[in-house]
Amino acid sequence: MPSICVTENQAVRFTIGGQLSFDRIKLVDLNDGTLYRVYCKDVFLGLGFVDCENRQLGVKCVIQKYEG
């Protein structure tokens, strides 16, 4: 499963259920539904999924909230 490292601001957004726009992140695999492990620094935040229709990485599940 591929992974992505996000900024601190994106980490906060992701862990409260906010999607991340394709315009602001770089994904290797853009196949609809592909799961990504989402990290900020070395902290595993949870799983996101590719949503091609809305051009965003959606939230599948949050494992840990980011508290900077």
SULCORWO-V525859 format. One record per pair of residues at least 6 apart in sequence whose ideal C-beta (glycine too) atoms are under 6 Angstrom apart, sorted by the first residue. I is the first residue (numbers start at 0). GAP is how many residues later the second one is. Records with the same first field share a line. If there is no record, write none. Layout:
# SULCORWO-V525859
I: GAP, GAP
This chain:
# SULCORWO-V525859
0: 34, 36
1: 26, 27, 34
2: 34
3: 32, 34
4: 34
5: 34
7: 60
9: 10
10: 29, 34, 55
11: 54
13: 24, 31
14: 30, 47, 50, 51
16: 42
18: 37, 39
19: 37
20: 35
21: 33
29: 20
31: 18, 20
32: 16
33: 16
34: 12, 14
35: 12
37: 7, 8, 10
39: 26
43: 19
44: 19, 21
45: 15, 16, 17
46: 13, 14
47: 9, 11, 12
48: 9, 11
50: 7
